[in-house]
Structure formats: structure tokens, C-alpha cells
Amino acid sequence: MAPSEGSDYDPGFDTSQPTIARVYDALLGGKDNFAADREGAALYLKYVPDAGRCALENREALVRGVHYLVRTAGIDQFLDIGSGLPTQKNTHQAAQEINPDAKAAYVDNDPIVLAHGRALLATNNSTIVVTADLREPQSILDNEEIRNHLDFSRPIALMVVGLHMHFHDDEKPDEWVRTIMDALAPGSYLFITDFVDTGEPLQKSMERAGLESLGNGWIRTPERITQHFLGMPLVPPGLDFLARWFPEDPDADVPAAEDLAPYQRILMAGLAKKV
């Protein structure tokens, strides 16, 4: 259902057009979305009936990645760009269940995310939410709230989870990420998930769904996704399908890629360390 009248949500933004954050929320069964967003989610489900399961797997991979970053890599600061409105466990929740002092700064260009974040801010001093856009990376780095919340002299995990697919390569999104990574201390990490193209029909269907519902959502080859990591070394098991990606147990007994369900071969994940 849509956010109710009298809530904290700003009625000034356009609810007639779907947004990435709210369509994703609808796919996850959340309530912070509007009719246009539910229509966008329905288009995804038309072409990829398991699109909701894809969204859930992406959220589960995010939690596994954060657990690795906190427990194994010792990271206690997170800059989560394109954070959206997940109804499942958030980055700060996954981090703080291991290290209660971990800090998270959420960044999204959808103003409803800021409204949603007010509830977090009221109860969690280690979490902030700001409205900004990856297309303007320097504005993120210069944001006073972020600079005051995170210590850029120490390692930070940059989260770009489920976001690259919404930018065409002609926009050069890797350069936006590079601007931010260049400002982070050695020992920082880059965490990415992206739609993949290994030639399977369902992958192309996911791209079609994105282009029709949001006007974006491109698939990329594994070789192209690897370039997102800017030449930094990948943490084992490297870039892989989400159902095979367990950075805290890279030698885990996982299914062969060909044995995965088709919907499990739509997204890949990877983590890289800045040395």
C-alpha cells in the first residue's frame, strides 16, 4: 500500500513516475511505494516472474558482504549509495549486529528515501541518510553530514549494490565511482552487484523489463562488470553469481553455475580492496 496521509513523507515529489528505490521496494513486498512503482514492479514480474526472488537474493548477498566486511575485514564505516528502501535487513543492521559501533551513511537521489530515513535517525545515532546522486560524486564527498559522520582518514566500504545497471556505459559510471574511491583511505573496499549478460534469455528479459518500466536496467558481460572494480584486487571467490558468492567461506560447496535456476543467473556480486 502507499504511504498514508499524515505521514512524514514529503508530498512535493512526483509520485506519478516510478523510481528505482520504490520499484525495488515493491518487488520486496514493501509499503513505501505508489501506484506507478507497483506498475513498474508488475512489468518486471511480467518478463521475469521470479524478479522478487532476484531482489531478495540481492538483499541476502548484501548482508553476506557486509558481514564479511565487518567480521573479517574489520570495516566499521559504510557509504551506501543508491541505498533505496529495502524491507529486508539494511546495511547498518547487518553491520551493527556484529559491531554495534559501526556507522552507515545512506545516499539516494529519491527524496522518499530521506523521509523514510527519519525513523532511522530518531533511533540510531550511527546512521544517517542524505539525498544525493552518484552522477555528482564530488557532491557526495563534499556533503557536510557525510564528512562529519564518517572518518575519511580510515577505511570505508563503498556500497554500490544493485545500481550500476541503471546507468548506461556512455554515462561512464565507473568514473563516478573512481572519484569516490580515490578519496577513500587505503584498506577501503568496493562492493558491487550488477545484472549480468552470459547470453541467457532470462537475462535479456530482465533488461527489457527495466527499460520498459524505468527506462534503464542494462545487462553487462562478466568481463565488463569486472572493470567496475577499477583494477583493484577482488576478494575470493571473486565475481560470481549471488547463489555462489560467499566471501566469508570462499571454498564453500556451492552449486555449479549451470545447476542454478535461471533467475539465479541474473545478478553477480564482487568485493574489491583498495591497497
C-alpha positions in Angstrom: 0.0 0.0 0.0 1.1 3.6 -0.5 2.4 5.8 2.3 -0.5 7.1 4.3 -1.7 10.7 4.5 -0.3 12.5 7.5 3.0 10.6 7.4 6.4 12.2 7.3 6.6 11.8 3.5 7.0 15.0 1.6 4.0 15.3 -0.8 6.0 17.6 -3.1 7.8 14.9 -5.0 6.4 13.3 -8.2 4.6 10.1 -7.4 3.3 9.6 -11.0 6.7 8.2 -12.2 8.3 5.0 -10.9 11.7 5.3 -9.2 14.4 2.7 -8.7 14.1 2.7 -4.9 10.3 2.4 -4.9 10.1 -0.3 -7.6 12.7 -2.3 -5.7 10.7 -1.8 -2.5 7.5 -3.0 -4.3 9.4 -6.1 -5.5 10.5 -6.8 -2.0 6.9 -6.5 -0.7 7.4 -3.2 1.0 4.9 -0.4 1.6 6.9 2.7 0.7 5.7 2.8 -2.9 3.0 4.2 -5.1 0.8 3.0 -8.0 3.4 3.9 -10.6 6.0 2.0 -8.8 3.8 -1.1 -8.4 3.1 -0.9 -12.1 6.8 -0.9 -12.7 7.3 -3.9 -10.5 4.5 -5.6 -12.3 6.4 -5.2 -15.6 9.4 -6.8 -14.0 7.2 -9.7 -12.9 5.7 -10.0 -16.4 9.0 -10.6 -18.0 10.8 -12.2 -15.0 8.2 -14.0 -12.8 11.0 -14.5 -10.2 12.1 -10.8 -10.1 11.0 -10.6 -6.5 13.3 -13.5 -5.7 16.1 -11.8 -7.5 15.6 -8.7 -5.4 15.6 -10.8 -2.2 18.8 -12.7 -3.3 20.4 -9.3 -3.9 19.5 -8.2 -0.4 20.8 -11.5 1.1 24.1 -11.1 -0.8 24.4 -7.5 0.6 24.1 -8.9 4.1 26.8 -11.6 3.4 29.1 -8.9 2.0 28.6 -6.6 5.0 29.2 -9.5 7.4 32.5 -10.2 5.7 33.5 -6.5 5.7 32.8 -6.2 9.5 33.8 -9.6 10.8 36.7 -10.5 8.5 37.9 -7.2 7.1 37.3 -5.1 10.2 35.4 -2.4 8.5 33.2 -0.2 10.7 32.2 2.5 8.2 29.8 2.2 5.2 29.0 4.6 2.5 25.9 3.0 0.8 25.0 4.8 -2.5 21.6 4.0 -4.1 20.6 2.5 -0.8 16.9 2.5 -1.6 14.0 1.4 0.6 14.7 -2.2 1.4 12.1 -4.0 3.6 14.7 -6.6 4.4 17.8 -6.2 6.6 19.6 -2.9 5.9 23.4 -2.3 5.7 23.5 -0.7 9.1 21.5 -3.5 10.7 23.8 -6.2 9.2 26.9 -4.3 10.3 25.7 -3.4 13.8 24.6 -6.9 14.7 28.3 -7.7 14.6 29.8 -4.4 15.6 27.3 -2.1 17.4 29.5 0.9 16.8 29.6 0.5 13.0 28.4 3.6 11.1 26.5 3.9 7.9 25.8 6.8 5.6 23.0 6.1 3.1 22.8 8.1 -0.1 19.9 8.1 -2.6 18.5 10.5 -5.1 14.9 9.6 -4.3 13.6 12.1 -1.7 11.3 9.4 -0.2 14.4 7.7 1.0 15.3 10.7 3.1 11.8 10.7 4.5 12.0 7.0 5.3 15.3 7.6 7.0 13.9 10.0 9.5 12.7 7.0 11.5 16.2 5.6 11.5 17.7 8.9 12.6 15.4 9.0 15.5 16.6 5.8 17.0 20.1 5.2 15.6 22.9 7.8 16.1 25.2 5.7 14.0 23.1 6.0 10.8 22.5 9.0 8.5 20.5 9.4 5.3 21.2 12.1 2.7 19.8 12.9 -0.7 22.5 13.0 -3.4 23.3 11.4 -6.7 26.2 9.1 -7.8 26.2 11.2 -11.0 27.7 14.0 -8.9 30.3 12.1 -6.8 32.1 15.2 -5.6 28.8 16.5 -4.0 28.7 13.2 -2.0 32.3 13.7 -0.9 31.7 17.4 0.0 28.4 16.7 1.9 28.9 18.1 5.3 26.7 15.4 7.0 28.7 12.6 5.5 32.1 14.3 6.3 31.0 14.7 9.9 29.7 11.2 10.2 32.4 9.1 8.5 36.2 9.4 9.1 37.8 9.5 5.7 41.2 9.0 7.2 40.2 5.4 8.0 38.9 2.6 5.6 35.4 2.9 4.4 33.3 0.3 2.5 31.7 1.9 -0.6 28.5 0.1 -1.4 27.2 0.3 -5.0 24.8 -2.6 -4.7 22.2 -3.1 -7.5 23.0 0.3 -9.0 25.3 0.1 -12.0 22.7 -1.5 -14.2 20.7 1.7 -14.0 23.4 3.7 -15.8 24.4 3.3 -19.4 28.1 2.8 -20.1 28.0 6.0 -22.1 27.5 7.8 -18.8 30.8 6.4 -17.6 29.6 5.4 -14.1 33.0 3.8 -13.3 34.5 7.3 -13.3 32.0 8.4 -10.7 32.9 5.5 -8.5 36.6 6.2 -9.2 36.2 9.7 -7.9 34.9 8.4 -4.6 37.3 5.6 -4.3 40.2 7.9 -4.9 39.1 9.9 -1.8 38.9 6.8 0.4 41.8 5.6 2.6 43.9 2.5 1.7 42.2 -0.6 3.1 38.8 0.6 1.9 36.5 -1.7 -0.1 34.2 -1.5 -3.1 31.1 -3.8 -3.0 29.1 -4.1 -6.3 26.3 -6.2 -7.6 25.1 -5.9 -11.2 22.9 -7.5 -13.9 25.0 -9.9 -15.9 24.9 -11.0 -19.6 26.1 -14.5 -20.3 23.8 -15.0 -23.2 20.8 -16.4 -21.5 17.2 -15.3 -22.5 16.0 -14.5 -19.0 18.9 -12.0 -18.5 17.7 -10.2 -21.6 14.2 -10.3 -20.3 15.3 -8.6 -17.1 16.9 -5.9 -19.3 13.7 -5.5 -21.3 11.7 -5.2 -18.0 14.0 -2.5 -16.7 14.0 -0.5 -19.9 10.2 -0.6 -20.2 9.5 0.2 -16.5 12.3 2.6 -15.6 14.0 3.5 -18.8 17.2 1.8 -17.6 18.5 -1.6 -16.4 21.2 -2.8 -18.8 22.9 -6.2 -18.5 26.7 -6.5 -18.9 29.2 -9.2 -19.5 31.2 -10.6 -16.6 34.3 -9.0 -18.2 32.6 -5.6 -18.2 31.4 -5.9 -14.6 35.0 -6.8 -13.5 36.0 -3.4 -14.9 33.7 -1.7 -12.4 36.3 -2.6 -9.7 38.9 -0.3 -11.3 41.7 -2.8 -11.3 41.6 -3.4 -7.6 42.1 -7.0 -6.4 38.9 -8.9 -5.8 38.3 -10.8 -2.6 37.8 -14.5 -3.1 35.7 -16.0 -4.6 35.9 -13.1 -7.0 33.0 -12.1 -9.2 30.2 -14.8 -9.2 26.5 -15.4 -9.3 24.9 -14.4 -6.0 24.0 -18.0 -5.1 27.6 -19.0 -5.4 29.1 -15.9 -3.7 30.1 -16.4 0.0 33.1 -14.2 0.8 33.4 -15.4 4.4 33.6 -19.0 3.0 35.0 -18.8 -0.5 35.7 -22.5 -0.6 32.0 -23.4 0.3 30.4 -26.3 -1.5 28.2 -24.3 -3.9 26.1 -25.4 -6.9 27.7 -25.4 -10.3 26.7 -22.3 -12.3 24.8 -24.4 -14.8 22.8 -26.0 -12.0 21.4 -22.7 -10.7 17.8 -21.7 -11.5 17.7 -19.3 -14.4 16.7 -16.4 -12.1 19.8 -17.1 -10.0 21.9 -16.3 -13.1 20.8 -12.7 -13.4 23.0 -11.0 -10.8 26.6 -11.2 -9.9 28.5 -9.8 -6.9 32.1 -8.9 -6.1 34.2 -7.2 -3.4 37.5 -5.4 -4.1 40.0 -3.9 -1.7 41.9 -0.7 -2.2 45.6 -1.3 -1.4 
